[in-house]
Amino acid sequence: MKKVYLIRHAKSSWKELFLDDFERPLNKRGKSDAPMMGARLQEKKVMPDLIYSSPAKRAKTTAEIIAKKIDFQKNIEFHEEIYEASVATLHKLLTQIADKKSVVFLFGHNPSLNELAQKYINLNENIPTCGIVEIEFDCESWADISAKNAKLVSFDYPKKEK
């Protein structure tokens, strides 16, 4: 069994219009949503074997906040290709994960995460900022993950009623 959590970065700031998209920081809501969603993962006792993140400031900060909240002790792996990634790129990244890893967090951006969730589990909803889609694959190897063995386990986001 393999499990991936697709996690969209928290709400980012558009205050500084001159900033490059890659450098946009979290806004006030993003800074409160990220630890709240980390606390929800902590309540469920979720601990990834691996965290992959886009190096864009808003994704990186979200990953760091959530990792700290769940007490993730390893290094977060930042991958340039996650920023502005195609579905094929994200799928390839996941299929190359070592099979000894079972649970992975993937912090990224839309539309890529929406499209990946659509590919695996036919999710037709927008993943809001700081939204988390938990997908389980009934296989032993990351190389074998596909829509055929995927199922939606949970879909959570900051404004969702508990």
C-alpha contacts under 8 A as a table, 3 or more apart, distances in Angstrom:
res1	aa1	res2	aa2	distance
1	M	102	S	6.84
1	M	136	E	7.00
1	M	137	F	5.76
1	M	138	D	5.00
1	M	139	C	5.10
1	M	140	E	5.47
2	K	101	K	7.99
2	K	102	S	4.84
2	K	103	V	6.13
2	K	136	E	5.82
2	K	137	F	5.06
2	K	138	D	6.72
2	K	139	C	6.49
2	K	140	E	6.72
2	K	141	S	7.50
2	K	142	W	6.96
3	K	102	S	6.13
3	K	103	V	4.81
3	K	104	V	6.35
3	K	134	E	7.13
3	K	135	I	5.65
3	K	136	E	4.39
3	K	137	F	6.03
4	V	103	V	5.84
4	V	104	V	4.82
4	V	105	F	5.80
4	V	106	L	7.07
4	V	134	E	5.96
4	V	135	I	5.37
4	V	136	E	6.56
5	Y	103	V	7.88
5	Y	104	V	6.26
5	Y	105	F	4.76
5	Y	106	L	6.04
5	Y	132	I	6.26
5	Y	133	V	5.49
5	Y	134	E	4.49
5	Y	135	I	6.29
6	L	105	F	6.28
6	L	106	L	5.06
6	L	107	F	6.31
6	L	108	G	7.56
6	L	113	L	6.65
6	L	117	A	7.93
6	L	132	I	5.60
6	L	133	V	5.06
6	L	134	E	6.51
6	L	135	I	7.91
7	I	105	F	6.98
7	I	106	L	5.88
7	I	107	F	4.73
7	I	108	G	6.35
7	I	113	L	7.87
7	I	130	C	6.27
7	I	131	G	5.76
7	I	132	I	4.58
7	I	133	V	6.59
8	R	59	A	7.42
8	R	107	F	5.70
8	R	108	G	5.18
8	R	109	H	5.44
8	R	110	N	7.16
8	R	113	L	7.11
8	R	127	I	7.00
8	R	128	P	7.12
8	R	129	T	5.53
8	R	130	C	4.95
8	R	131	G	5.52
8	R	132	I	6.73
9	H	12	S	7.97
9	H	58	R	6.03
9	H	59	A	4.61
9	H	62	T	5.63
9	H	63	A	7.70
9	H	107	F	6.38
9	H	108	G	6.03
9	H	109	H	6.40
9	H	129	T	5.71
9	H	130	C	5.10
9	H	131	G	7.79
10	A	26	L	6.62
10	A	29	R	7.96
10	A	30	G	4.61
10	A	31	K	7.41
10	A	33	D	6.60
10	A	34	A	5.98
10	A	58	R	6.84
10	A	59	A	7.23
10	A	62	T	5.98
10	A	129	T	4.77
10	A	130	C	4.22
10	A	131	G	7.90
11	K	26	L	5.77
11	K	27	N	6.08
11	K	29	R	6.30
11	K	30	G	4.22
11	K	31	K	7.87
11	K	33	D	7.93
11	K	58	R	7.84
11	K	129	T	5.37
11	K	130	C	6.99
12	S	24	R	6.39
12	S	25	P	5.58
12	S	26	L	4.00
12	S	27	N	4.92
12	S	30	G	6.22
12	S	58	R	6.20
13	S	16	E	7.51
13	S	24	R	6.17
13	S	25	P	5.77
13	S	26	L	5.44
13	S	27	N	4.51
14	W	17	L	6.00
14	W	24	R	7.14
16	E	19	L	5.70
19	L	23	E	6.26
19	L	24	R	6.43
20	D	23	E	5.37
20	D	24	R	6.75
21	D	24	R	5.50
22	F	56	A	4.84
22	F	57	K	6.31
22	F	58	R	7.95
23	E	56	A	6.26
23	E	57	K	5.24
23	E	58	R	7.43
24	R	56	A	7.75
24	R	57	K	6.07
24	R	58	R	6.10
25	P	57	K	5.72
25	P	58	R	4.99
25	P	61	T	7.85
26	L	29	R	7.73
26	L	30	G	5.18
26	L	31	K	6.05
26	L	57	K	7.99
26	L	58	R	5.44
26	L	61	T	7.54
27	N	30	G	5.13
27	N	31	K	6.22
28	K	31	K	5.17
28	K	32	S	6.56
29	R	32	S	5.21
29	R	33	D	5.96
30	G	33	D	5.03
30	G	34	A	6.04
30	G	129	T	7.99
30	G	130	C	7.67
31	K	34	A	5.85
31	K	35	P	7.24
32	S	35	P	5.97
32	S	36	M	6.43
33	D	36	M	5.05
33	D	37	M	6.09
33	D	130	C	6.75
33	D	158	P	6.13
34	A	37	M	5.28
34	A	38	G	6.14
34	A	62	T	5.83
34	A	65	I	6.32
34	A	66	I	6.19
34	A	130	C	6.38
35	P	38	G	4.83
35	P	39	A	6.06
35	P	65	I	6.05
35	P	66	I	5.90
35	P	69	K	6.36
36	M	39	A	5.05
36	M	40	R	6.43
36	M	158	P	7.55
37	M	40	R	4.98
37	M	41	L	6.40
37	M	66	I	7.25
37	M	130	C	7.20
37	M	157	Y	7.36
37	M	158	P	6.70
38	G	41	L	5.12
38	G	42	Q	6.13
38	G	65	I	7.43
38	G	66	I	4.50
38	G	67	A	7.40
38	G	69	K	5.38
38	G	70	I	6.22
39	A	42	Q	4.83
39	A	43	E	6.10
39	A	66	I	7.89
39	A	69	K	6.28
39	A	70	I	7.04
40	R	43	E	5.08
40	R	44	K	6.46
41	L	44	K	5.13
41	L	45	K	6.25
41	L	46	V	5.41
41	L	70	I	7.04
42	Q	45	K	4.80
42	Q	46	V	5.88
42	Q	47	M	7.89
42	Q	69	K	7.19
42	Q	70	I	5.16
43	E	46	V	7.71
46	V	70	I	7.66
47	M	70	I	7.06
47	M	72	F	7.06
47	M	103	V	7.45
48	P	51	I	6.74
48	P	72	F	7.71
48	P	102	S	7.73
48	P	103	V	4.75
48	P	104	V	5.17
48	P	105	F	6.32
49	D	101	K	5.61
49	D	102	S	6.52
49	D	103	V	5.37
49	D	104	V	5.98
50	L	74	K	7.79
50	L	76	I	7.27
50	L	77	E	7.87
50	L	101	K	7.06
50	L	103	V	6.81
50	L	104	V	4.99
50	L	105	F	6.49
51	I	63	A	7.95
51	I	75	N	7.74
51	I	76	I	5.15
51	I	77	E	6.06
51	I	104	V	5.77
51	I	105	F	4.75
51	I	106	L	6.17
51	I	107	F	7.76
52	Y	76	I	6.12
52	Y	77	E	4.86
52	Y	78	F	5.81
52	Y	79	H	6.88
52	Y	104	V	7.48
52	Y	105	F	6.11
52	Y	106	L	4.94
52	Y	107	F	6.26
53	S	59	A	6.60
53	S	60	K	6.30
53	S	63	A	6.72
53	S	76	I	7.10
53	S	77	E	6.23
53	S	78	F	4.84
53	S	79	H	6.14
53	S	82	I	6.95
53	S	105	F	8.00
53	S	106	L	5.75
53	S	107	F	4.48
53	S	108	G	6.12
54	S	59	A	5.79
54	S	60	K	6.30
54	S	78	F	5.61
54	S	79	H	5.50
54	S	80	E	6.03
54	S	81	E	7.37
54	S	82	I	4.92
54	S	83	Y	5.28
54	S	107	F	6.23
54	S	108	G	5.46
55	P	59	A	6.56
55	P	60	K	5.35
55	P	78	F	5.33
55	P	79	H	6.35
55	P	80	E	6.08
55	P	82	I	7.92
55	P	83	Y	7.17
56	A	59	A	5.49
56	A	60	K	5.90
56	A	83	Y	6.75
57	K	60	K	5.09
57	K	61	T	5.94
58	R	61	T	5.31
58	R	62	T	6.18
59	A	62	T	5.10
59	A	63	A	6.11
59	A	107	F	6.13
59	A	108	G	6.00
59	A	109	H	7.59
60	K	63	A	5.14
60	K	64	E	6.16
60	K	78	F	7.79
60	K	107	F	7.83
61	T	64	E	5.08
61	T	65	I	6.11
62	T	65	I	5.22
62	T	66	I	6.19
62	T	107	F	7.85
62	T	130	C	7.88
63	A	66	I	5.32
63	A	67	A	5.90
63	A	76	I	7.77
63	A	107	F	6.41
64	E	67	A	5.09
64	E	68	K	6.08
64	E	76	I	7.76
65	I	68	K	5.26
65	I	69	K	6.21
66	I	69	K	4.95
66	I	70	I	6.30
67	A	70	I	5.41
67	A	71	D	5.97
67	A	72	F	4.99
68	K	71	D	4.89
68	K	72	F	6.08
69	K	72	F	7.80
79	H	82	I	5.77
79	H	83	Y	7.86
80	E	83	Y	5.87
81	E	84	E	7.12
81	E	85	A	5.79
81	E	89	T	7.25
82	I	85	A	4.91
82	I	89	T	7.64
82	I	90	L	6.68
82	I	108	G	6.29
82	I	109	H	7.93
83	Y	108	G	6.78
83	Y	109	H	6.93
84	E	109	H	7.29
84	E	112	S	7.13
85	A	89	T	5.93
85	A	90	L	6.50
85	A	112	S	6.06
86	S	89	T	5.16
86	S	90	L	6.46
86	S	112	S	5.95
87	V	90	L	5.20
87	V	91	H	6.02
87	V	112	S	5.93
87	V	113	L	7.77
87	V	115	E	6.34
87	V	116	L	5.49
88	A	91	H	5.11
88	A	92	K	6.04
89	T	92	K	5.14
89	T	93	L	6.19
90	L	93	L	5.05
90	L	94	L	6.31
90	L	112	S	7.98
90	L	116	L	7.59
91	H	94	L	5.20
91	H	95	T	6.16
91	H	116	L	7.63
92	K	95	T	5.10
92	K	96	Q	6.35
93	L	96	Q	5.48
93	L	97	I	7.03
94	L	97	I	5.57
94	L	142	W	6.57
94	L	143	A	7.82
95	T	142	W	4.65
95	T	143	A	4.28
95	T	144	D	7.17
95	T	145	I	6.93
96	Q	142	W	6.69
96	Q	143	A	6.46
97	I	101	K	7.17
97	I	142	W	6.12
97	I	143	A	7.89
98	A	101	K	5.85
98	A	142	W	7.29
99	D	102	S	6.97
99	D	140	E	7.12
99	D	141	S	5.32
99	D	142	W	6.05
101	K	104	V	7.45
108	G	112	S	7.66
108	G	113	L	6.70
109	H	112	S	5.95
109	H	113	L	5.96
110	N	113	L	5.24
110	N	114	N	5.93
110	N	115	E	7.95
110	N	127	I	7.70
111	P	114	N	5.29
111	P	115	E	6.12
112	S	115	E	5.16
112	S	116	L	6.13
113	L	116	L	4.99
113	L	117	A	6.13
113	L	127	I	7.52
114	N	117	A	5.24
114	N	118	Q	6.14
114	N	123	L	7.67
114	N	124	N	7.90
114	N	125	E	7.61
114	N	126	N	6.20
114	N	127	I	6.08
115	E	118	Q	4.90
115	E	119	K	6.12
116	L	119	K	4.98
116	L	120	Y	6.26
117	A	120	Y	5.28
117	A	121	I	5.69
117	A	122	N	6.43
117	A	123	L	5.56
117	A	133	V	7.67
118	Q	121	I	5.62
118	Q	122	N	4.06
118	Q	123	L	4.58
118	Q	124	N	6.16
119	K	122	N	5.82
119	K	123	L	7.90
119	K	147	A	6.49
120	Y	123	L	7.96
120	Y	146	S	6.09
120	Y	147	A	4.17
120	Y	148	K	7.87
120	Y	150	A	6.03
120	Y	151	K	7.75
121	I	135	I	7.81
121	I	147	A	6.08
121	I	150	A	6.22
121	I	151	K	5.95
121	I	152	L	6.25
127	I	131	G	5.50
127	I	132	I	7.46
127	I	133	V	7.79
127	I	157	Y	7.87
128	P	131	G	5.10
128	P	157	Y	6.67
129	T	157	Y	7.52
130	C	157	Y	6.12
130	C	158	P	6.73
131	G	155	F	7.37
131	G	156	D	5.72
131	G	157	Y	4.07
131	G	158	P	6.79
132	I	154	S	7.90
132	I	155	F	5.73
132	I	156	D	5.21
132	I	157	Y	6.10
133	V	152	L	7.54
133	V	153	V	7.83
133	V	154	S	5.98
133	V	155	F	4.54
133	V	156	D	6.58
134	E	152	L	6.21
134	E	153	V	5.36
134	E	154	S	5.07
134	E	155	F	6.24
135	I	150	A	6.52
135	I	151	K	5.69
135	I	152	L	4.81
135	I	153	V	5.58
135	I	154	S	7.33
136	E	150	A	5.59
136	E	151	K	5.43
136	E	152	L	6.53
136	E	153	V	6.52
137	F	145	I	6.07
137	F	146	S	7.50
137	F	149	N	5.19
137	F	150	A	4.41
137	F	151	K	6.54
138	D	145	I	7.88
138	D	149	N	5.09
138	D	150	A	6.53
139	C	142	W	7.55
139	C	144	D	6.48
139	C	145	I	6.79
139	C	149	N	6.98
140	E	144	D	7.61
141	S	144	D	5.47
141	S	145	I	7.22
142	W	145	I	5.47
145	I	148	K	8.00
145	I	149	N	6.60
145	I	150	A	7.20
146	S	149	N	5.70
146	S	150	A	6.17
147	A	150	A	5.08
147	A	151	K	7.95
152	L	155	F	7.65
156	D	160	K	6.50
157	Y	160	K	5.48
